[in-house]
Amino acid sequence: MPFTAYYLSPEGKLQRDLTEKEIKAAFESKQGLLWVEDNGRLLKRGVNFLAHALIDNILPTVDKMTELSEEIEEEVNSNA
């Protein structure tokens, strides 16, 4: 297989070695975290590259979670 794929579901279940069909389904679900690696090339590029790749993919998720928590907080405070 020319790639390795991992998927962490919203429930916290980690799936490894996904098929192309499973990758497509995970991507289209827009839930959880999907990681597709091109036969280890990503890791061969070094720690800095890997760190930037993780940050680029995780920070938008953290930002979205922050926005949602702020909306929840505002709603709770307005109903108090």
Secondary structure, 3 states (H helix, E strand, C coil): CCCEEEEECCCCCEEECCCHHHHHHHHHHCCCEEEEECCCHHHHCCHHHHHHHHHHHHHHHHHHHHHHHHHHHHHHHHHC
